[in-house]
């Protein structure tokens, strides 16, 4: 099996998709690595391939954890990026 075949075989499937906590850590990490990134809820959902309900739940949880914040215009950014 070649390298590409092995990489494809390791791609997560719905049954082996990463747990929610892992996704939350990844999203928080991406915001830390990209200071100044601010997205609308729709953009956030599109970036992370989330349904509207999942998007709202994830954003709410990350805001409650202090990882993200929301500005007056509804854009979501890192906790230090939104003022």
PDB file as gemmi writes it, atoms N, CA and C in Angstrom:
CRYST1    1.000    1.000    1.000  90.00  90.00  90.00 P 1                      
ATOM      1  N   UNK A   1       0.857  -1.173   0.000  1.00  0.00           N  
ATOM      2  CA  UNK A   1       0.000   0.000   0.000  1.00  0.00           C  
ATOM      3  C   UNK A   1       0.899   1.231   0.000  1.00  0.00           C  
ATOM      4  N   UNK A   2       0.651   2.152  -0.934  1.00  0.00           N  
ATOM      5  CA  UNK A   2       1.439   3.364  -1.036  1.00  0.00           C  
ATOM      6  C   UNK A   2       1.086   4.386   0.031  1.00  0.00           C  
ATOM      7  N   UNK A   3       1.889   5.450   0.113  1.00  0.00           N  
ATOM      8  CA  UNK A   3       1.677   6.499   1.121  1.00  0.00           C  
ATOM      9  C   UNK A   3       0.320   7.165   0.963  1.00  0.00           C  
ATOM     10  N   UNK A   4      -0.097   7.426  -0.269  1.00  0.00           N  
ATOM     11  CA  UNK A   4      -1.394   8.072  -0.496  1.00  0.00           C  
ATOM     12  C   UNK A   4      -2.518   7.153  -0.048  1.00  0.00           C  
ATOM     13  N   UNK A   5      -2.426   5.875  -0.371  1.00  0.00           N  
ATOM     14  CA  UNK A   5      -3.459   4.914   0.031  1.00  0.00           C  
ATOM     15  C   UNK A   5      -3.555   4.821   1.544  1.00  0.00           C  
ATOM     16  N   UNK A   6      -2.392   4.824   2.217  1.00  0.00           N  
ATOM     17  CA  UNK A   6      -2.408   4.774   3.687  1.00  0.00           C  
ATOM     18  C   UNK A   6      -3.039   6.030   4.268  1.00  0.00           C  
ATOM     19  N   UNK A   7      -2.737   7.196   3.687  1.00  0.00           N  
ATOM     20  CA  UNK A   7      -3.319   8.450   4.170  1.00  0.00           C  
ATOM     21  C   UNK A   7      -4.826   8.451   3.989  1.00  0.00           C  
ATOM     22  N   UNK A   8      -5.286   7.972   2.843  1.00  0.00           N  
ATOM     23  CA  UNK A   8      -6.724   7.911   2.595  1.00  0.00           C  
ATOM     24  C   UNK A   8      -7.381   6.938   3.563  1.00  0.00           C  
ATOM     25  N   UNK A   9      -6.743   5.809   3.805  1.00  0.00           N  
ATOM     26  CA  UNK A   9      -7.301   4.804   4.709  1.00  0.00           C  
ATOM     27  C   UNK A   9      -7.421   5.334   6.131  1.00  0.00           C  
ATOM     28  N   UNK A  10      -6.560   6.288   6.521  1.00  0.00           N  
ATOM     29  CA  UNK A  10      -6.595   6.846   7.875  1.00  0.00           C  
ATOM     30  C   UNK A  10      -7.596   7.974   8.028  1.00  0.00           C  
ATOM     31  N   UNK A  11      -8.187   8.442   6.941  1.00  0.00           N  
ATOM     32  CA  UNK A  11      -9.149   9.538   7.030  1.00  0.00           C  
ATOM     33  C   UNK A  11     -10.320   9.117   7.913  1.00  0.00           C  
ATOM     34  N   UNK A  12     -10.771   9.997   8.824  1.00  0.00           N  
ATOM     35  CA  UNK A  12     -11.864   9.617   9.707  1.00  0.00           C  
ATOM     36  C   UNK A  12     -13.159   9.400   8.932  1.00  0.00           C  
ATOM     37  N   UNK A  13     -13.874   8.415   9.360  1.00  0.00           N  
ATOM     38  CA  UNK A  13     -15.202   8.153   8.820  1.00  0.00           C  
ATOM     39  C   UNK A  13     -16.203   8.565   9.884  1.00  0.00           C  
ATOM     40  N   UNK A  14     -17.477   8.670   9.550  1.00  0.00           N  
ATOM     41  CA  UNK A  14     -18.453   9.056  10.575  1.00  0.00           C  
ATOM     42  C   UNK A  14     -18.351   8.215  11.844  1.00  0.00           C  
ATOM     43  N   UNK A  15     -18.082   6.919  11.720  1.00  0.00           N  
ATOM     44  CA  UNK A  15     -17.982   6.061  12.900  1.00  0.00           C  
ATOM     45  C   UNK A  15     -16.720   6.340  13.708  1.00  0.00           C  
ATOM     46  N   UNK A  16     -15.657   6.836  13.053  1.00  0.00           N  
ATOM     47  CA  UNK A  16     -14.404   7.076  13.771  1.00  0.00           C  
ATOM     48  C   UNK A  16     -14.061   8.562  13.840  1.00  0.00           C  
ATOM     49  N   UNK A  17     -15.044   9.409  13.647  1.00  0.00           N  
ATOM     50  CA  UNK A  17     -14.813  10.856  13.696  1.00  0.00           C  
ATOM     51  C   UNK A  17     -14.305  11.238  15.085  1.00  0.00           C  
ATOM     52  N   UNK A  18     -13.480  12.294  15.162  1.00  0.00           N  
ATOM     53  CA  UNK A  18     -12.937  12.683  16.465  1.00  0.00           C  
ATOM     54  C   UNK A  18     -14.043  13.126  17.417  1.00  0.00           C  
ATOM     55  N   UNK A  19     -13.856  12.857  18.706  1.00  0.00           N  
ATOM     56  CA  UNK A  19     -14.869  13.267  19.678  1.00  0.00           C  
ATOM     57  C   UNK A  19     -14.962  14.788  19.774  1.00  0.00           C  
ATOM     58  N   UNK A  20     -16.047  15.240  20.345  1.00  0.00           N  
ATOM     59  CA  UNK A  20     -16.346  16.672  20.443  1.00  0.00           C  
ATOM     60  C   UNK A  20     -15.227  17.447  21.140  1.00  0.00           C  
ATOM     61  N   UNK A  21     -14.691  16.909  22.232  1.00  0.00           N  
ATOM     62  CA  UNK A  21     -13.622  17.624  22.951  1.00  0.00           C  
ATOM     63  C   UNK A  21     -12.415  17.848  22.066  1.00  0.00           C  
ATOM     64  N   UNK A  22     -12.103  16.868  21.241  1.00  0.00           N  
ATOM     65  CA  UNK A  22     -10.975  17.006  20.321  1.00  0.00           C  
ATOM     66  C   UNK A  22     -11.248  18.140  19.326  1.00  0.00           C  
ATOM     67  N   UNK A  23     -12.458  18.191  18.801  1.00  0.00           N  
ATOM     68  CA  UNK A  23     -12.831  19.256  17.872  1.00  0.00           C  
ATOM     69  C   UNK A  23     -12.740  20.624  18.555  1.00  0.00           C  
ATOM     70  N   UNK A  24     -13.203  20.717  19.784  1.00  0.00           N  
ATOM     71  CA  UNK A  24     -13.124  21.983  20.522  1.00  0.00           C  
ATOM     72  C   UNK A  24     -11.673  22.425  20.697  1.00  0.00           C  
ATOM     73  N   UNK A  25     -10.787  21.469  21.021  1.00  0.00           N  
ATOM     74  CA  UNK A  25      -9.363  21.806  21.181  1.00  0.00           C  
ATOM     75  C   UNK A  25      -8.753  22.267  19.865  1.00  0.00           C  
ATOM     76  N   UNK A  26      -9.121  21.611  18.773  1.00  0.00           N  
ATOM     77  CA  UNK A  26      -8.589  21.992  17.468  1.00  0.00           C  
ATOM     78  C   UNK A  26      -9.032  23.407  17.099  1.00  0.00           C  
ATOM     79  N   UNK A  27     -10.312  23.696  17.272  1.00  0.00           N  
ATOM     80  CA  UNK A  27     -10.830  25.029  16.919  1.00  0.00           C  
ATOM     81  C   UNK A  27     -10.158  26.097  17.769  1.00  0.00           C  
ATOM     82  N   UNK A  28     -10.079  25.880  19.080  1.00  0.00           N  
ATOM     83  CA  UNK A  28      -9.429  26.854  19.963  1.00  0.00           C  
ATOM     84  C   UNK A  28      -7.980  27.062  19.556  1.00  0.00           C  
ATOM     85  N   UNK A  29      -7.295  25.980  19.205  1.00  0.00           N  
ATOM     86  CA  UNK A  29      -5.902  26.058  18.789  1.00  0.00           C  
ATOM     87  C   UNK A  29      -5.749  26.871  17.502  1.00  0.00           C  
ATOM     88  N   UNK A  30      -6.650  26.658  16.555  1.00  0.00           N  
ATOM     89  CA  UNK A  30      -6.589  27.415  15.294  1.00  0.00           C  
ATOM     90  C   UNK A  30      -6.766  28.910  15.542  1.00  0.00           C  
ATOM     91  N   UNK A  31      -7.655  29.276  16.448  1.00  0.00           N  
ATOM     92  CA  UNK A  31      -7.843  30.696  16.760  1.00  0.00           C  
ATOM     93  C   UNK A  31      -6.595  31.275  17.423  1.00  0.00           C  
ATOM     94  N   UNK A  32      -5.920  30.481  18.261  1.00  0.00           N  
ATOM     95  CA  UNK A  32      -4.671  30.971  18.881  1.00  0.00           C  
ATOM     96  C   UNK A  32      -3.581  31.148  17.843  1.00  0.00           C  
ATOM     97  N   UNK A  33      -3.550  30.264  16.853  1.00  0.00           N  
ATOM     98  CA  UNK A  33      -2.519  30.324  15.820  1.00  0.00           C  
ATOM     99  C   UNK A  33      -2.778  31.409  14.780  1.00  0.00           C  
ATOM    100  N   UNK A  34      -4.011  31.895  14.697  1.00  0.00           N  
ATOM    101  CA  UNK A  34      -4.358  32.921  13.708  1.00  0.00           C  
ATOM    102  C   UNK A  34      -4.948  34.137  14.407  1.00  0.00           C  
ATOM    103  N   UNK A  35      -4.127  34.887  15.131  1.00  0.00           N  
ATOM    104  CA  UNK A  35      -4.653  36.054  15.839  1.00  0.00           C  
ATOM    105  C   UNK A  35      -5.303  37.023  14.855  1.00  0.00           C  
ATOM    106  N   UNK A  36      -6.394  37.588  15.292  1.00  0.00           N  
ATOM    107  CA  UNK A  36      -7.109  38.542  14.451  1.00  0.00           C  
ATOM    108  C   UNK A  36      -8.205  37.913  13.611  1.00  0.00           C  
ATOM    109  N   UNK A  37      -8.272  36.588  13.553  1.00  0.00           N  
ATOM    110  CA  UNK A  37      -9.324  35.939  12.771  1.00  0.00           C  
ATOM    111  C   UNK A  37     -10.668  36.158  13.469  1.00  0.00           C  
ATOM    112  N   UNK A  38     -11.595  36.720  12.732  1.00  0.00           N  
ATOM    113  CA  UNK A  38     -12.949  36.935  13.243  1.00  0.00           C  
ATOM    114  C   UNK A  38     -13.922  36.491  12.163  1.00  0.00           C  
ATOM    115  N   UNK A  39     -14.812  35.600  12.524  1.00  0.00           N  
ATOM    116  CA  UNK A  39     -15.748  35.027  11.572  1.00  0.00           C  
ATOM    117  C   UNK A  39     -17.181  35.207  12.033  1.00  0.00           C  
ATOM    118  N   UNK A  40     -18.082  35.345  11.067  1.00  0.00           N  
ATOM    119  CA  UNK A  40     -19.501  35.311  11.408  1.00  0.00           C  
ATOM    120  C   UNK A  40     -19.843  33.861  11.754  1.00  0.00           C  
ATOM    121  N   UNK A  41     -20.999  33.654  12.335  1.00  0.00           N  
ATOM    122  CA  UNK A  41     -21.440  32.311  12.681  1.00  0.00           C  
ATOM    123  C   UNK A  41     -21.536  31.431  11.428  1.00  0.00           C  
ATOM    124  N   UNK A  42     -22.031  32.006  10.338  1.00  0.00           N  
ATOM    125  CA  UNK A  42     -22.146  31.253   9.082  1.00  0.00           C  
ATOM    126  C   UNK A  42     -20.764  30.859   8.574  1.00  0.00           C  
ATOM    127  N   UNK A  43     -19.808  31.784   8.594  1.00  0.00           N  
ATOM    128  CA  UNK A  43     -18.451  31.482   8.147  1.00  0.00           C  
ATOM    129  C   UNK A  43     -17.805  30.420   9.038  1.00  0.00           C  
ATOM    130  N   UNK A  44     -18.017  30.538  10.334  1.00  0.00           N  
ATOM    131  CA  UNK A  44     -17.474  29.576  11.294  1.00  0.00           C  
ATOM    132  C   UNK A  44     -17.993  28.179  10.968  1.00  0.00           C  
ATOM    133  N   UNK A  45     -19.298  28.063  10.767  1.00  0.00           N  
ATOM    134  CA  UNK A  45     -19.893  26.773  10.450  1.00  0.00           C  
ATOM    135  C   UNK A  45     -19.377  26.208   9.138  1.00  0.00           C  
ATOM    136  N   UNK A  46     -19.207  27.074   8.158  1.00  0.00           N  
ATOM    137  CA  UNK A  46     -18.702  26.637   6.859  1.00  0.00           C  
ATOM    138  C   UNK A  46     -17.248  26.152   6.983  1.00  0.00           C  
ATOM    139  N   UNK A  47     -16.436  26.881   7.730  1.00  0.00           N  
ATOM    140  CA  UNK A  47     -15.030  26.515   7.903  1.00  0.00           C  
ATOM    141  C   UNK A  47     -14.885  25.145   8.560  1.00  0.00           C  
ATOM    142  N   UNK A  48     -15.706  24.875   9.567  1.00  0.00           N  
ATOM    143  CA  UNK A  48     -15.576  23.635  10.326  1.00  0.00           C  
ATOM    144  C   UNK A  48     -16.583  22.572   9.882  1.00  0.00           C  
ATOM    145  N   UNK A  49     -17.328  22.849   8.813  1.00  0.00           N  
ATOM    146  CA  UNK A  49     -18.289  21.891   8.267  1.00  0.00           C  
ATOM    147  C   UNK A  49     -19.291  21.431   9.325  1.00  0.00           C  
ATOM    148  N   UNK A  50     -19.919  22.407   9.983  1.00  0.00           N  
ATOM    149  CA  UNK A  50     -20.878  22.131  11.045  1.00  0.00           C  
ATOM    150  C   UNK A  50     -22.278  22.535  10.604  1.00  0.00           C  
ATOM    151  N   UNK A  51     -23.275  21.844  11.125  1.00  0.00           N  
ATOM    152  CA  UNK A  51     -24.650  22.281  10.908  1.00  0.00           C  
ATOM    153  C   UNK A  51     -24.861  23.550  11.733  1.00  0.00           C  
ATOM    154  N   UNK A  52     -25.935  24.248  11.474  1.00  0.00           N  
ATOM    155  CA  UNK A  52     -26.212  25.484  12.221  1.00  0.00           C  
ATOM    156  C   UNK A  52     -26.326  25.201  13.717  1.00  0.00           C  
ATOM    157  N   UNK A  53     -26.990  24.116  14.072  1.00  0.00           N  
ATOM    158  CA  UNK A  53     -27.145  23.763  15.491  1.00  0.00           C  
ATOM    159  C   UNK A  53     -25.803  23.414  16.123  1.00  0.00           C  
ATOM    160  N   UNK A  54     -25.016  22.589  15.444  1.00  0.00           N  
ATOM    161  CA  UNK A  54     -23.694  22.235  15.959  1.00  0.00           C  
ATOM    162  C   UNK A  54     -22.831  23.472  16.124  1.00  0.00           C  
ATOM    163  N   UNK A  55     -22.900  24.353  15.140  1.00  0.00           N  
ATOM    164  CA  UNK A  55     -22.106  25.579  15.157  1.00  0.00           C  
ATOM    165  C   UNK A  55     -22.443  26.423  16.383  1.00  0.00           C  
ATOM    166  N   UNK A  56     -23.730  26.640  16.612  1.00  0.00           N  
ATOM    167  CA  UNK A  56     -24.156  27.448  17.766  1.00  0.00           C  
ATOM    168  C   UNK A  56     -23.707  26.809  19.076  1.00  0.00           C  
ATOM    169  N   UNK A  57     -23.833  25.483  19.179  1.00  0.00           N  
ATOM    170  CA  UNK A  57     -23.434  24.785  20.402  1.00  0.00           C  
ATOM    171  C   UNK A  57     -21.927  24.877  20.636  1.00  0.00           C  
ATOM    172  N   UNK A  58     -21.148  24.661  19.592  1.00  0.00           N  
ATOM    173  CA  UNK A  58     -19.682  24.705  19.704  1.00  0.00           C  
ATOM    174  C   UNK A  58     -19.226  26.112  20.084  1.00  0.00           C  
ATOM    175  N   UNK A  59     -19.760  27.122  19.391  1.00  0.00           N  
ATOM    176  CA  UNK A  59     -19.378  28.504  19.685  1.00  0.00           C  
ATOM    177  C   UNK A  59     -19.750  28.856  21.120  1.00  0.00           C  
ATOM    178  N   UNK A  60     -20.963  28.503  21.532  1.00  0.00           N  
ATOM    179  CA  UNK A  60     -21.402  28.813  22.901  1.00  0.00           C  
ATOM    180  C   UNK A  60     -20.462  28.161  23.913  1.00  0.00           C  
ATOM    181  N   UNK A  61     -20.108  26.908  23.682  1.00  0.00           N  
ATOM    182  CA  UNK A  61     -19.228  26.213  24.619  1.00  0.00           C  
ATOM    183  C   UNK A  61     -17.833  26.835  24.667  1.00  0.00           C  
ATOM    184  N   UNK A  62     -17.287  27.199  23.512  1.00  0.00           N  
ATOM    185  CA  UNK A  62     -15.957  27.812  23.490  1.00  0.00           C  
ATOM    186  C   UNK A  62     -15.967  29.208  24.125  1.00  0.00           C  
ATOM    187  N   UNK A  63     -17.058  29.935  23.980  1.00  0.00           N  
ATOM    188  CA  UNK A  63     -17.178  31.237  24.647  1.00  0.00           C  
ATOM    189  C   UNK A  63     -17.257  31.031  26.156  1.00  0.00           C  
ATOM    190  N   UNK A  64     -18.053  30.052  26.591  1.00  0.00           N  
ATOM    191  CA  UNK A  64     -18.175  29.769  28.029  1.00  0.00           C  
ATOM    192  C   UNK A  64     -16.842  29.325  28.629  1.00  0.00           C  
ATOM    193  N   UNK A  65     -16.045  28.606  27.866  1.00  0.00           N  
ATOM    194  CA  UNK A  65     -14.720  28.165  28.335  1.00  0.00           C  
ATOM    195  C   UNK A  65     -13.698  29.297  28.333  1.00  0.00           C  
ATOM    196  N   UNK A  66     -14.049  30.413  27.704  1.00  0.00           N  
ATOM    197  CA  UNK A  66     -13.126  31.541  27.633  1.00  0.00           C  
ATOM    198  C   UNK A  66     -12.147  31.453  26.487  1.00  0.00           C  
ATOM    199  N   UNK A  67     -12.348  30.525  25.566  1.00  0.00           N  
ATOM    200  CA  UNK A  67     -11.455  30.367  24.415  1.00  0.00           C  
ATOM    201  C   UNK A  67     -11.774  31.367  23.311  1.00  0.00           C  
ATOM    202  N   UNK A  68     -13.054  31.657  23.119  1.00  0.00           N  
ATOM    203  CA  UNK A  68     -13.496  32.576  22.073  1.00  0.00           C  
ATOM    204  C   UNK A  68     -14.363  33.659  22.687  1.00  0.00           C  
ATOM    205  N   UNK A  69     -14.592  34.697  21.910  1.00  0.00           N  
ATOM    206  CA  UNK A  69     -15.522  35.745  22.318  1.00  0.00           C  
ATOM    207  C   UNK A  69     -16.238  36.247  21.072  1.00  0.00           C  
ATOM    208  N   UNK A  70     -17.307  36.983  21.296  1.00  0.00           N  
ATOM    209  CA  UNK A  70     -18.123  37.490  20.192  1.00  0.00           C  
ATOM    210  C   UNK A  70     -18.183  39.002  20.294  1.00  0.00           C  
ATOM    211  N   UNK A  71     -17.968  39.687  19.163  1.00  0.00           N  
ATOM    212  CA  UNK A  71     -17.999  41.144  19.192  1.00  0.00           C  
ATOM    213  C   UNK A  71     -19.429  41.657  19.016  1.00  0.00           C  
ATOM    214  N   UNK A  72     -19.583  42.979  19.046  1.00  0.00           N  
ATOM    215  CA  UNK A  72     -20.912  43.591  18.956  1.00  0.00           C  
ATOM    216  C   UNK A  72     -21.601  43.325  17.631  1.00  0.00           C  
ATOM    217  N   UNK A  73     -20.830  42.978  16.607  1.00  0.00           N  
ATOM    218  CA  UNK A  73     -21.398  42.703  15.290  1.00  0.00           C  
ATOM    219  C   UNK A  73     -21.638  41.212  15.072  1.00  0.00           C  
ATOM    220  N   UNK A  74     -21.420  40.396  16.109  1.00  0.00           N  
ATOM    221  CA  UNK A  74     -21.674  38.968  16.012  1.00  0.00           C  
ATOM    222  C   UNK A  74     -20.539  38.148  15.445  1.00  0.00           C  
ATOM    223  N   UNK A  75     -19.375  38.752  15.268  1.00  0.00           N  
ATOM    224  CA  UNK A  75     -18.230  37.999  14.758  1.00  0.00           C  
ATOM    225  C   UNK A  75     -17.529  37.285  15.906  1.00  0.00           C  
ATOM    226  N   UNK A  76     -17.046  36.093  15.612  1.00  0.00           N  
ATOM    227  CA  UNK A  76     -16.413  35.258  16.613  1.00  0.00           C  
ATOM    228  C   UNK A  76     -14.906  35.334  16.430  1.00  0.00           C  
ATOM    229  N   UNK A  77     -14.215  35.603  17.524  1.00  0.00           N  
ATOM    230  CA  UNK A  77     -12.768  35.714  17.480  1.00  0.00           C  
ATOM    231  C   UNK A  77     -12.154  35.106  18.727  1.00  0.00           C  
ATOM    232  N   UNK A  78     -10.840  35.089  18.730  1.00  0.00           N  
ATOM    233  CA  UNK A  78     -10.125  34.624  19.914  1.00  0.00           C  
ATOM    234  C   UNK A  78     -10.435  35.536  21.096  1.00  0.00           C  
ATOM    235  N   UNK A  79     -10.239  35.028  22.284  1.00  0.00           N  
ATOM    236  CA  UNK A  79     -10.628  35.797  23.469  1.00  0.00           C  
ATOM    237  C   UNK A  79      -9.930  37.147  23.557  1.00  0.00           C  
ATOM    238  N   UNK A  80      -8.754  37.287  22.982  1.00  0.00           N  
ATOM    239  CA  UNK A  80      -8.022  38.565  23.044  1.00  0.00           C  
ATOM    240  C   UNK A  80      -8.227  39.410  21.792  1.00  0.00           C  
ATOM    241  N   UNK A  81      -8.856  38.842  20.760  1.00  0.00           N  
ATOM    242  CA  UNK A  81      -8.985  39.542  19.485  1.00  0.00           C  
ATOM    243  C   UNK A  81     -10.245  40.393  19.369  1.00  0.00           C  
ATOM    244  N   UNK A  82     -11.248  40.095  20.142  1.00  0.00           N  
ATOM    245  CA  UNK A  82     -12.528  40.806  20.025  1.00  0.00           C  
ATOM    246  C   UNK A  82     -12.621  41.845  21.120  1.00  0.00           C  
ATOM    247  N   UNK A  83     -12.882  43.061  20.707  1.00  0.00           N  
ATOM    248  CA  UNK A  83     -13.002  44.145  21.683  1.00  0.00           C  
ATOM    249  C   UNK A  83     -14.253  44.930  21.439  1.00  0.00           C  
TER     250      UNK A  83                                                      
END                                                                             
